[in-house]
Amino acid sequence: MKANEFKQRRELLMEQIGKDNIAIIASATMRTRNRDVDYPFRQDSDFYYLTGFNEANALAAFIPGREKGEYILFCQEYDEKKALWEGAHAGLEGATREYGADDSFPITDLGDILPGLLENKHKVFYPMGRDPELDHNLMEWITHIRSQTRSGVNAPGELVSLEHTVHEMRLIKSDAEIELMQTALDATAKAHIRAMKNCQAGRYEYQIEGDIVHEFFNNGLRAVAYPSIVAGGTNACVLHYVENKSVLNDGDLLLIDAGAECDHYAADITRTFPVNGKFSTEQALLYQLVLDSQYAALAEISPNNAWNKAHDASVLVLTTGLVKLGLLTGNIEQLIEDESYKAFYMHRIGHWLGMDVHDVGDYKIDDEWRVLEAGMVLTVEPGLYIPADCMTVDKKWRGIGIRIEDDILVTKQGHEILSKAIPKTIAEIEAVMEG
């Protein structure tokens, strides 16, 4: 991501918060895994979106109209010993030279400098309730400023959530963001195809997971966007199954929900295929039903269409098909109204996708479903899950779990399937597995 992209975001943010106000946001912190070992660092998405700064123990302040510089970055000073043991870091000079800050100060001086920046500001925009330490410090700083009112200094009178402004910005993706997501998706496509080719009875779910992560790494992406779901047989009926430790059995389906991450941007893909490379009759019938419901949902993805139309289209196709196959009985409209389909399809059609796999952005505005706009990216992922202990259906359907998920960009003309390189028809999957 080029520095100018982050600069444009900051300028837009400051334009929206307005003069005589200030916005502050802290970085993510290091998290201890055990004893003196930390988890791999992953920057806070909002902080990275505005700064591109990928270090812990930092705080950014944005002050529209400030003569001495509108963007201030508090970070760690350069430490030669730290560089020797842990690697390069920006330091104060790097914060301005490489990351575009107008000014930079040591994070250890935050309590001495930031209160002065808050003086005579009307509003403070910050991630309310997300960072307990920042919440506490901000209240102390404001209380201190209030004690100085006799000297003509005024404290901010209003605290405003920064997330609403930033998350609306993040909802519409730029060309640069789409390019990063496509890179993540290209690696994810190779990983899913590799999993199909390497799948066979007797292997373990974690071995397939290893194939997937190997492909991510082999394509230069060292982060997964979320814990991979590799669920064989009845495990596929557990929506967020991540144990990935069971053996794969001949005759079962394998559901894989896995995506790579590229420079903080996620891919999120699900494919379901037979362990032995051939769908059984029952598996094929349910699989085609899920695929048809996805096609119906995709037909509703275009600008000016409401978010919920795709979900409603998938529900109609799935409910109709379940009645035809005998898994549900009754009037289709009534079954939909009663939400009877939720016994087998209990989640919605998808979610926003971006820096977070379940990305930010409101789905409703004033209690009305949001209208889609060009630049939004979302998943479309219908599914059917027939529990092994479901006594209301014929035994031949039990224990089958299927989900098909693609990543979709809303365009001015309609939509683009960013994950189109990954096989998903029955014929395509069987051909890949046979080859």
VOPAGU-2260 file (C-alpha; in pm, 1 decimal, decimal comma):
REM VOPAGU-2260
SITE   aa  ch    i         X         Y         Z
SITE  MET   A    0       0,0       0,0       0,0
SITE  LYS   A    1     149,0     334,9    -102,9
SITE  ALA   A    2     194,3     612,0     154,9
SITE  ASN   A    3     -34,8     843,5     -40,0
SITE  GLU   A    4    -327,6     605,4      18,7
SITE  PHE   A    5    -294,0     645,2     397,2
SITE  LYS   A    6    -251,4    1021,7     359,9
SITE  GLN   A    7    -575,7    1050,2     163,6
SITE  ARG   A    8    -758,3     853,7     433,3
SITE  ARG   A    9    -629,4    1084,3     706,1
SITE  GLU   A   10    -728,7    1390,6     508,3
SITE  LEU   A   11   -1080,1    1253,9     458,4
SITE  LEU   A   12   -1107,3    1168,8     828,1
SITE  MET   A   13   -1002,9    1518,3     936,9
SITE  GLU   A   14   -1239,4    1673,7     685,7
SITE  GLN   A   15   -1524,6    1477,1     843,2
SITE  ILE   A   16   -1441,1    1543,2    1209,7
SITE  GLY   A   17   -1391,7    1916,6    1146,3
SITE  LYS   A   18   -1174,7    2190,7    1294,7
SITE  ASP   A   19   -1157,9    2256,3    1669,4
SITE  ASN   A   20   -1189,9    1881,0    1724,1
SITE  ILE   A   21    -938,3    1598,8    1768,0
SITE  ALA   A   22    -931,2    1226,4    1692,3
SITE  ILE   A   23    -704,0     980,7    1872,6
SITE  ILE   A   24    -652,4     608,3    1829,0
SITE  ALA   A   25    -408,4     363,4    1986,8
SITE  SER   A   26    -228,0      75,9    1822,4
SITE  ALA   A   27    -270,9    -287,1    1916,2
SITE  THR   A   28     -53,4    -419,6    2197,2
SITE  MET   A   29     164,6    -727,1    2215,2
SITE  ARG   A   30     -18,0   -1027,5    2362,7
SITE  THR   A   31     160,8   -1284,5    2577,3
SITE  ARG   A   32     126,4   -1643,8    2459,4
SITE  ASN   A   33     310,6   -1805,2    2746,9
SITE  ARG   A   34     579,1   -1688,4    2988,3
SITE  ASP   A   35     814,7   -1468,1    2779,3
SITE  VAL   A   36     675,3   -1566,7    2437,6
SITE  ASP   A   37     432,7   -1335,8    2254,9
SITE  TYR   A   38     173,8   -1409,8    1990,8
SITE  PRO   A   39     267,9   -1281,7    1643,7
SITE  PHE   A   40     178,8    -912,9    1636,6
SITE  ARG   A   41    -121,6    -805,9    1433,5
SITE  GLN   A   42    -195,5    -433,7    1414,9
SITE  ASP   A   43    -537,1    -290,6    1503,1
SITE  SER   A   44    -723,0    -261,2    1173,5
SITE  ASP   A   45    -852,3      94,5    1223,8
SITE  PHE   A   46    -511,0     217,6    1337,8
SITE  TYR   A   47    -336,9      56,2    1039,5
SITE  TYR   A   48    -603,2     184,7     799,6
SITE  LEU   A   49    -519,5     543,0     895,8
SITE  THR   A   50    -144,5     520,1     952,3
SITE  GLY   A   51      11,2     215,9     783,5
SITE  PHE   A   52     222,2     196,6    1100,3
SITE  ASN   A   53     277,8    -164,5    1200,6
SITE  GLU   A   54     427,9    -141,0    1548,8
SITE  ALA   A   55     284,2    -186,1    1896,3
SITE  ASN   A   56     285,0      80,8    2170,3
SITE  ALA   A   57     183,7     370,9    1949,8
SITE  LEU   A   58     -91,5     631,7    1938,6
SITE  ALA   A   59    -199,1     859,3    1655,9
SITE  ALA   A   60    -362,0    1199,5    1696,5
SITE  PHE   A   61    -538,0    1386,8    1415,8
SITE  ILE   A   62    -597,0    1760,7    1468,5
SITE  PRO   A   63    -756,8    1938,2    1170,8
SITE  GLY   A   64    -613,8    2285,0    1111,7
SITE  ARG   A   65    -324,2    2259,1    1356,5
SITE  GLU   A   66     -54,1    2492,1    1225,0
SITE  LYS   A   67     236,7    2281,8    1349,8
SITE  GLY   A   68     102,9    1967,6    1183,3
SITE  GLU   A   69    -227,6    1783,0    1178,8
SITE  TYR   A   70    -100,2    1425,6    1216,5
SITE  ILE   A   71     102,2    1338,5    1526,5
SITE  LEU   A   72     238,0     992,6    1599,2
SITE  PHE   A   73     350,3     880,4    1943,1
SITE  CYS   A   74     571,4     572,5    1919,4
SITE  GLN   A   75     874,6     397,8    2061,1
SITE  GLU   A   76    1209,2     570,0    2023,3
SITE  TYR   A   77    1471,0     390,4    1818,5
SITE  ASP   A   78    1659,8     144,2    2037,5
SITE  GLU   A   79    1975,7     -19,9    1904,2
SITE  LYS   A   80    1949,3    -309,2    2149,6
SITE  LYS   A   81    1586,6    -369,8    2052,5
SITE  ALA   A   82    1687,9    -360,4    1685,9
SITE  LEU   A   83    1957,5    -619,0    1752,6
SITE  TRP   A   84    1724,1    -861,1    1928,8
SITE  GLU   A   85    1390,0    -797,7    1756,7
SITE  GLY   A   86    1464,2    -623,6    1428,7
SITE  ALA   A   87    1420,3    -284,5    1270,0
SITE  HIS   A   88    1165,4     -34,2    1396,1
SITE  ALA   A   89    1079,0     317,3    1286,3
SITE  GLY   A   90    1170,4     534,7    1582,6
SITE  LEU   A   91    1073,5     903,0    1586,9
SITE  GLU   A   92    1256,4     991,1    1265,5
SITE  GLY   A   93    1104,7     697,5    1080,3
SITE  ALA   A   94     756,5     796,5    1195,9
SITE  THR   A   95     785,4    1123,8    1006,9
SITE  ARG   A   96    1014,6    1017,8     722,0
SITE  GLU   A   97     853,8     683,3     634,6
SITE  TYR   A   98     499,4     707,5     769,3
SITE  GLY   A   99     406,2    1066,8     692,4
SITE  ALA   A  100     357,2    1198,3    1046,5
SITE  ASP   A  101     386,8    1577,6    1070,1
SITE  ASP   A  102     541,8    1536,3    1412,6
SITE  SER   A  103     640,2    1247,7    1637,6
SITE  PHE   A  104     699,7    1208,7    2009,6
SITE  PRO   A  105     807,3     925,5    2239,5
SITE  ILE   A  106     512,9     718,1    2358,3
SITE  THR   A  107     652,7     761,4    2710,8
SITE  ASP   A  108     577,3    1135,8    2684,5
SITE  LEU   A  109     212,5    1080,2    2592,9
SITE  GLY   A  110      79,0    1191,1    2933,0
SITE  ASP   A  111     281,1    1513,4    2918,5
SITE  ILE   A  112     195,5    1616,2    2561,2
SITE  LEU   A  113    -150,5    1488,9    2470,0
SITE  PRO   A  114    -342,3    1680,9    2741,2
SITE  GLY   A  115    -214,9    2003,0    2584,9
SITE  LEU   A  116    -344,6    1891,0    2245,1
SITE  LEU   A  117    -687,9    1831,9    2398,0
SITE  GLU   A  118    -715,7    2186,4    2534,6
SITE  ASN   A  119    -990,9    2401,0    2381,9
SITE  LYS   A  120   -1113,7    2119,7    2159,5
SITE  HIS   A  121   -1490,7    2079,4    2135,5
SITE  LYS   A  122   -1506,4    1706,1    2058,0
SITE  VAL   A  123   -1276,3    1408,7    2102,0
SITE  PHE   A  124   -1325,3    1127,7    1851,7
SITE  TYR   A  125   -1181,9     797,2    1973,2
SITE  PRO   A  126   -1270,1     423,5    1991,0
SITE  MET   A  127   -1494,5     444,5    2295,3
SITE  GLY   A  128   -1486,1     142,1    2525,0
SITE  ARG   A  129   -1239,6     -53,6    2312,5
SITE  ASP   A  130    -918,8      30,4    2496,3
SITE  PRO   A  131    -964,3      43,9    2878,5
SITE  GLU   A  132    -626,3     211,8    2929,0
SITE  LEU   A  133    -703,9     486,2    2678,3
SITE  ASP   A  134   -1052,8     530,4    2831,4
SITE  HIS   A  135    -897,7     576,7    3175,2
SITE  ASN   A  136    -621,0     810,0    3062,9
SITE  LEU   A  137    -853,8    1025,2    2856,0
SITE  MET   A  138   -1085,8    1078,5    3152,4
SITE  GLU   A  139    -788,4    1177,0    3369,8
SITE  TRP   A  140    -656,6    1419,4    3108,1
SITE  ILE   A  141    -995,9    1584,8    3062,4
SITE  THR   A  142   -1046,0    1611,0    3438,2
SITE  HIS   A  143    -705,9    1777,9    3466,5
SITE  ILE   A  144    -792,3    2027,8    3192,1
SITE  ARG   A  145   -1120,9    2112,1    3365,3
SITE  SER   A  146    -928,6    2205,4    3676,2
SITE  GLN   A  147    -758,9    2479,6    3473,0
SITE  THR   A  148   -1073,8    2658,0    3353,5
SITE  ARG   A  149    -995,0    2969,6    3561,6
SITE  SER   A  150    -684,7    3019,8    3351,1
SITE  GLY   A  151    -897,4    3031,7    3035,9
SITE  VAL   A  152    -843,8    2674,9    2921,6
SITE  ASN   A  153   -1149,3    2474,5    2818,5
SITE  ALA   A  154   -1186,3    2096,1    2822,2
SITE  PRO   A  155   -1354,2    1898,3    2544,7
SITE  GLY   A  156   -1727,6    1887,5    2603,7
SITE  GLU   A  157   -1815,8    1584,0    2397,1
SITE  LEU   A  158   -1673,6    1236,8    2338,0
SITE  VAL   A  159   -1768,8    1080,6    2002,4
SITE  SER   A  160   -1715,4     728,9    1871,0
SITE  LEU   A  161   -1443,5     729,4    1607,2
SITE  GLU   A  162   -1552,4     392,2    1473,4
SITE  HIS   A  163   -1863,1     517,3    1296,0
SITE  THR   A  164   -1663,6     758,1    1078,4
SITE  VAL   A  165   -1370,7     523,8    1010,5
SITE  HIS   A  166   -1587,5     218,8     951,2
SITE  GLU   A  167   -1797,5     399,4     692,6
SITE  MET   A  168   -1473,5     489,7     517,1
SITE  ARG   A  169   -1349,3     129,5     532,9
SITE  LEU   A  170   -1673,3      -5,7     387,5
SITE  ILE   A  171   -1595,7     130,0      38,9
SITE  LYS   A  172   -1275,7     -25,6     -93,1
SITE  SER   A  173   -1022,1     152,7    -311,1
SITE  ASP   A  174    -847,5      -3,9    -609,9
SITE  ALA   A  175    -538,0     -56,8    -393,6
SITE  GLU   A  176    -742,2    -243,9    -133,4
SITE  ILE   A  177    -906,5    -462,8    -396,0
SITE  GLU   A  178    -562,5    -546,4    -533,5
SITE  LEU   A  179    -445,6    -668,2    -190,8
SITE  MET   A  180    -762,1    -872,2    -143,2
SITE  GLN   A  181    -717,2   -1026,1    -487,3
SITE  THR   A  182    -361,2   -1124,8    -395,7
SITE  ALA   A  183    -495,4   -1296,4     -85,6
SITE  LEU   A  184    -763,4   -1465,2    -294,7
SITE  ASP   A  185    -517,5   -1586,2    -558,9
SITE  ALA   A  186    -318,1   -1767,3    -289,8
SITE  THR   A  187    -640,5   -1894,3    -134,0
SITE  ALA   A  188    -753,8   -2033,5    -469,9
SITE  LYS   A  189    -432,1   -2229,6    -507,3
SITE  ALA   A  190    -469,1   -2358,5    -151,4
SITE  HIS   A  191    -824,3   -2485,5    -201,2
SITE  ILE   A  192    -730,8   -2653,9    -528,7
SITE  ARG   A  193    -429,2   -2813,2    -360,8
SITE  ALA   A  194    -658,1   -2943,9     -85,6
SITE  MET   A  195    -890,0   -3099,1    -344,5
SITE  LYS   A  196    -601,5   -3266,4    -524,1
SITE  ASN   A  197    -439,7   -3399,5    -204,7
SITE  CYS   A  198    -757,6   -3518,0     -35,5
SITE  GLN   A  199    -801,3   -3891,0      19,3
SITE  ALA   A  200    -951,9   -4122,8     278,5
SITE  GLY   A  201    -721,3   -4199,4     568,1
SITE  ARG   A  202    -560,0   -3855,4     583,0
SITE  TYR   A  203    -637,0   -3630,3     877,2
SITE  GLU   A  204    -807,3   -3292,9     869,6
SITE  TYR   A  205    -494,9   -3126,1    1007,0
SITE  GLN   A  206    -291,3   -3266,4     717,7
SITE  ILE   A  207    -523,9   -3092,5     473,1
SITE  GLU   A  208    -493,3   -2778,3     683,8
SITE  GLY   A  209    -116,1   -2814,5     649,6
SITE  ASP   A  210    -151,6   -2827,3     270,7
SITE  ILE   A  211    -354,4   -2505,9     280,4
SITE  VAL   A  212    -113,7   -2312,3     501,4
SITE  HIS   A  213     180,8   -2443,3     294,0
SITE  GLU   A  214      25,3   -2287,3     -15,2
SITE  PHE   A  215     -29,6   -1955,4     163,5
SITE  PHE   A  216     335,6   -1947,8     270,8
SITE  ASN   A  217     455,7   -2062,7     -68,9
SITE  ASN   A  218     284,6   -1758,8    -219,5
SITE  GLY   A  219     443,3   -1517,3      25,8
SITE  LEU   A  220     151,8   -1482,4     269,2
SITE  ARG   A  221     242,9   -1584,2     622,3
SITE  ALA   A  222     -88,2   -1497,1     792,3
SITE  VAL   A  223    -421,6   -1674,1     782,7
SITE  ALA   A  224    -719,9   -1442,2     788,8
SITE  TYR   A  225    -888,0   -1661,8    1053,7
SITE  PRO   A  226    -847,6   -2012,6    1198,3
SITE  SER   A  227    -906,3   -2257,2     914,1
SITE  ILE   A  228   -1210,5   -2485,5     928,0
SITE  VAL   A  229   -1131,1   -2830,5     786,0
SITE  ALA   A  230   -1435,6   -3039,4     869,1
SITE  GLY   A  231   -1490,0   -3391,4     741,2
SITE  GLY   A  232   -1821,3   -3577,7     759,2
SITE  THR   A  233   -2048,9   -3474,9    1046,4
SITE  ASN   A  234   -1792,9   -3218,6    1167,3
SITE  ALA   A  235   -1913,5   -2998,7     878,9
SITE  CYS   A  236   -2241,7   -2955,1    1065,7
SITE  VAL   A  237   -2054,0   -2759,0    1335,6
SITE  LEU   A  238   -2042,8   -2410,7    1186,0
SITE  HIS   A  239   -1720,1   -2293,8    1351,6
SITE  TYR   A  240   -1542,6   -2628,5    1384,4
SITE  VAL   A  241   -1166,8   -2566,3    1419,6
SITE  GLU   A  242   -1032,2   -2877,3    1594,8
SITE  ASN   A  243    -927,5   -3024,7    1259,2
SITE  LYS   A  244    -810,3   -3354,3    1410,7
SITE  SER   A  245   -1040,3   -3624,8    1270,8
SITE  VAL   A  246    -954,5   -3881,3    1006,3
SITE  LEU   A  247   -1118,5   -3841,7     665,1
SITE  ASN   A  248   -1351,6   -4126,0     570,6
SITE  ASP   A  249   -1435,9   -4262,5     227,7
SITE  GLY   A  250   -1788,6   -4152,5     131,1
SITE  ASP   A  251   -1788,3   -3835,9     343,6
SITE  LEU   A  252   -1779,4   -3474,4     234,7
SITE  LEU   A  253   -1504,7   -3236,2     342,6
SITE  LEU   A  254   -1592,2   -2871,4     412,3
SITE  ILE   A  255   -1302,2   -2626,3     408,5
SITE  ASP   A  256   -1344,8   -2263,0     514,4
SITE  ALA   A  257   -1002,3   -2098,3     483,2
SITE  GLY   A  258    -851,8   -1773,5     360,1
SITE  ALA   A  259    -515,1   -1601,3     345,5
SITE  GLU   A  260    -438,7   -1248,7     460,5
SITE  CYS   A  261    -233,2   -1003,4     253,4
SITE  ASP   A  262    -106,8    -685,9     423,9
SITE  HIS   A  263    -401,7    -690,0     668,0
SITE  TYR   A  264    -663,5    -772,3     400,1
SITE  ALA   A  265    -857,0   -1098,8     415,5
SITE  ALA   A  266    -983,7   -1364,4     181,5
SITE  ASP   A  267   -1272,4   -1582,9     305,2
SITE  ILE   A  268   -1362,8   -1887,8      97,1
SITE  THR   A  269   -1553,5   -2210,2     160,8
SITE  ARG   A  270   -1565,5   -2514,8     -61,5
SITE  THR   A  271   -1720,7   -2855,4       5,0
SITE  PHE   A  272   -1618,9   -3166,8    -185,9
SITE  PRO   A  273   -1622,6   -3548,5    -153,3
SITE  VAL   A  274   -1325,5   -3712,7      16,4
SITE  ASN   A  275   -1313,6   -3983,2    -252,3
SITE  GLY   A  276   -1362,5   -3741,3    -541,4
SITE  LYS   A  277   -1718,7   -3844,1    -635,6
SITE  PHE   A  278   -2043,3   -3702,5    -495,5
SITE  SER   A  279   -2301,4   -3959,5    -390,3
SITE  THR   A  280   -2657,9   -3912,7    -513,7
SITE  GLU   A  281   -2773,5   -3750,8    -188,2
SITE  GLN   A  282   -2462,6   -3536,5    -159,6
SITE  ALA   A  283   -2501,2   -3414,6    -516,8
SITE  LEU   A  284   -2868,6   -3326,5    -468,7
SITE  LEU   A  285   -2799,9   -3117,4    -159,1
SITE  TYR   A  286   -2484,0   -2966,2    -303,6
SITE  GLN   A  287   -2660,2   -2854,3    -621,7
SITE  LEU   A  288   -2938,9   -2706,4    -410,6
SITE  VAL   A  289   -2688,8   -2496,6    -215,1
SITE  LEU   A  290   -2515,5   -2392,0    -535,9
SITE  ASP   A  291   -2846,3   -2292,4    -695,4
SITE  SER   A  292   -2929,7   -2085,1    -388,3
SITE  GLN   A  293   -2593,9   -1908,0    -422,0
SITE  TYR   A  294   -2663,2   -1831,7    -787,7
SITE  ALA   A  295   -2997,7   -1682,7    -686,3
SITE  ALA   A  296   -2831,9   -1471,4    -417,7
SITE  LEU   A  297   -2560,6   -1350,0    -654,8
SITE  ALA   A  298   -2827,6   -1230,1    -896,6
SITE  GLU   A  299   -2933,9    -979,0    -629,6
SITE  ILE   A  300   -2586,6    -832,0    -573,6
SITE  SER   A  301   -2583,1    -496,7    -752,0
SITE  PRO   A  302   -2586,6    -125,9    -663,5
SITE  ASN   A  303   -2913,7       8,7    -523,3
SITE  ASN   A  304   -3030,6    -338,0    -415,1
SITE  ALA   A  305   -3087,0    -380,4     -43,4
SITE  TRP   A  306   -2844,1    -602,5     150,3
SITE  ASN   A  307   -3112,0    -850,4     255,6
SITE  LYS   A  308   -3238,7    -933,3     -94,6
SITE  ALA   A  309   -2959,6   -1184,3    -153,3
SITE  HIS   A  310   -3039,6   -1364,6     171,8
SITE  ASP   A  311   -3411,3   -1374,8      94,6
SITE  ALA   A  312   -3336,4   -1519,5    -250,4
SITE  SER   A  313   -3122,6   -1795,4     -96,4
SITE  VAL   A  314   -3391,3   -1879,2     159,2
SITE  LEU   A  315   -3656,0   -1915,2    -110,9
SITE  VAL   A  316   -3444,7   -2151,8    -322,6
SITE  LEU   A  317   -3329,1   -2360,5     -25,5
SITE  THR   A  318   -3675,0   -2392,4     129,5
SITE  THR   A  319   -3831,1   -2488,4    -203,8
SITE  GLY   A  320   -3562,0   -2747,8    -261,0
SITE  LEU   A  321   -3590,5   -2891,9      90,1
SITE  VAL   A  322   -3961,8   -2943,4      34,8
SITE  LYS   A  323   -3900,6   -3116,0    -298,8
SITE  LEU   A  324   -3645,8   -3347,2    -138,2
SITE  GLY   A  325   -3874,8   -3422,2     154,9
SITE  LEU   A  326   -3664,1   -3268,0     431,2
SITE  LEU   A  327   -3938,5   -3011,7     498,1
SITE  THR   A  328   -4312,5   -3043,8     449,8
SITE  GLY   A  329   -4576,4   -2774,6     415,5
SITE  ASN   A  330   -4650,8   -2452,7     232,9
SITE  ILE   A  331   -4328,2   -2284,3     119,7
SITE  GLU   A  332   -4437,5   -1930,9     207,9
SITE  GLN   A  333   -4549,9   -2044,3     551,8
SITE  LEU   A  334   -4228,8   -2238,2     610,3
SITE  ILE   A  335   -4029,9   -1924,4     528,4
SITE  GLU   A  336   -4247,2   -1709,0     751,4
SITE  ASP   A  337   -4208,1   -1959,3    1035,9
SITE  GLU   A  338   -3832,7   -1981,2     966,1
SITE  SER   A  339   -3855,6   -2359,3     952,9
SITE  TYR   A  340   -3556,0   -2362,2     716,8
SITE  LYS   A  341   -3337,3   -2253,9    1009,5
SITE  ALA   A  342   -3324,6   -2614,9    1125,4
SITE  PHE   A  343   -3085,0   -2666,6     831,5
SITE  TYR   A  344   -2976,8   -2313,0     732,0
SITE  MET   A  345   -2924,1   -2112,8    1047,5
SITE  HIS   A  346   -2693,9   -1830,2     938,3
SITE  ARG   A  347   -2739,5   -1537,2     702,9
SITE  ILE   A  348   -2607,3   -1520,0     349,6
SITE  GLY   A  349   -2281,9   -1340,1     426,3
SITE  HIS   A  350   -2095,9   -1043,5     573,5
SITE  TRP   A  351   -1872,4    -752,1     480,9
SITE  LEU   A  352   -1512,4    -843,5     402,2
SITE  GLY   A  353   -1195,5    -635,7     419,4
SITE  MET   A  354    -926,2    -581,7     680,1
SITE  ASP   A  355   -1129,1    -794,9     917,8
SITE  VAL   A  356   -1277,2   -1119,2     794,1
SITE  HIS   A  357   -1609,1   -1008,2     944,6
SITE  ASP   A  358   -1547,3    -653,8     837,9
SITE  VAL   A  359   -1687,4    -330,3     974,2
SITE  GLY   A  360   -1987,1    -133,2     849,2
SITE  ASP   A  361   -2354,2    -112,9     941,5
SITE  TYR   A  362   -2596,4    -354,5     777,2
SITE  LYS   A  363   -2894,9    -134,0     858,2
SITE  ILE   A  364   -2942,5     241,3     855,6
SITE  ASP   A  365   -3237,3     379,8    1051,8
SITE  ASP   A  366   -3367,6      22,5    1088,0
SITE  GLU   A  367   -3373,6     -24,3     710,2
SITE  TRP   A  368   -3148,1    -274,3     530,9
SITE  ARG   A  369   -2854,8     -97,0     372,9
SITE  VAL   A  370   -2843,6     -39,8      -2,4
SITE  LEU   A  371   -2537,7    -185,1    -176,7
SITE  GLU   A  372   -2285,6      52,4    -335,6
SITE  ALA   A  373   -1998,4       7,1    -576,6
SITE  GLY   A  374   -1677,2     -65,8    -387,3
SITE  MET   A  375   -1833,4    -278,1    -115,7
SITE  VAL   A  376   -1696,7    -631,2     -73,5
SITE  LEU   A  377   -1903,5    -907,5      82,5
SITE  THR   A  378   -1924,7   -1282,3     108,1
SITE  VAL   A  379   -2210,5   -1490,2     -31,4
SITE  GLU   A  380   -2217,1   -1820,8     154,5
SITE  PRO   A  381   -2538,8   -2024,5     171,3
SITE  GLY   A  382   -2525,9   -2363,5     337,5
SITE  LEU   A  383   -2718,0   -2669,0     451,1
SITE  TYR   A  384   -2635,0   -2865,9     763,7
SITE  ILE   A  385   -2823,0   -3187,0     842,3
SITE  PRO   A  386   -2721,9   -3302,4    1193,1
SITE  ALA   A  387   -2636,3   -3669,6    1233,4
SITE  ASP   A  388   -2898,0   -3701,2    1507,8
SITE  CYS   A  389   -3179,8   -3531,5    1312,8
SITE  MET   A  390   -3466,7   -3780,8    1339,7
SITE  THR   A  391   -3710,5   -3574,4    1129,2
SITE  VAL   A  392   -3538,6   -3662,0     799,5
SITE  ASP   A  393   -3453,8   -3981,7     617,9
SITE  LYS   A  394   -3130,4   -4141,5     734,8
SITE  LYS   A  395   -2967,1   -4095,5     394,1
SITE  TRP   A  396   -2949,5   -3715,9     448,4
SITE  ARG   A  397   -2807,4   -3718,8     800,9
SITE  GLY   A  398   -2459,3   -3592,9     876,8
SITE  ILE   A  399   -2420,1   -3394,4     555,3
SITE  GLY   A  400   -2286,6   -3039,2     589,3
SITE  ILE   A  401   -2236,9   -2814,3     286,3
SITE  ARG   A  402   -2136,2   -2449,9     246,5
SITE  ILE   A  403   -2026,1   -2265,3     -67,2
SITE  GLU   A  404   -1870,7   -1923,1     -12,1
SITE  ASP   A  405   -1732,7   -1666,8    -254,6
SITE  ASP   A  406   -1600,7   -1311,8    -214,7
SITE  ILE   A  407   -1790,2   -1053,0    -416,7
SITE  LEU   A  408   -1707,9    -696,3    -520,1
SITE  VAL   A  409   -2004,1    -470,0    -590,9
SITE  THR   A  410   -1935,5    -279,5    -914,4
SITE  LYS   A  411   -2115,7       2,0   -1094,2
SITE  GLN   A  412   -2251,7    -253,4   -1342,8
SITE  GLY   A  413   -2340,5    -525,9   -1090,2
SITE  HIS   A  414   -2078,6    -741,8    -922,4
SITE  GLU   A  415   -1754,1    -928,1    -974,6
SITE  ILE   A  416   -1674,8   -1266,0    -820,6
SITE  LEU   A  417   -1319,8   -1215,5    -694,0
SITE  SER   A  418   -1287,4   -1587,1    -613,4
SITE  LYS   A  419   -1402,7   -1717,9    -951,8
SITE  ALA   A  420   -1078,8   -1914,6    -999,2
SITE  ILE   A  421   -1182,2   -2171,1    -737,3
SITE  PRO   A  422   -1385,9   -2465,2    -877,7
SITE  LYS   A  423   -1733,5   -2502,9    -733,8
SITE  THR   A  424   -1962,6   -2690,4    -973,7
SITE  ILE   A  425   -1991,5   -3064,7    -924,7
SITE  ALA   A  426   -1828,6   -3131,8   -1261,4
SITE  GLU   A  427   -1539,6   -2891,1   -1195,9
SITE  ILE   A  428   -1466,7   -3034,1    -851,9
SITE  GLU   A  429   -1475,9   -3394,4    -966,3
SITE  ALA   A  430   -1251,5   -3311,9   -1262,4
SITE  VAL   A  431    -991,4   -3144,5   -1038,7
SITE  MET   A  432    -994,7   -3434,5    -794,1
SITE  GLU   A  433    -971,3   -3694,1   -1068,3
SITE  GLY   A  434    -683,6   -3512,1   -1232,7
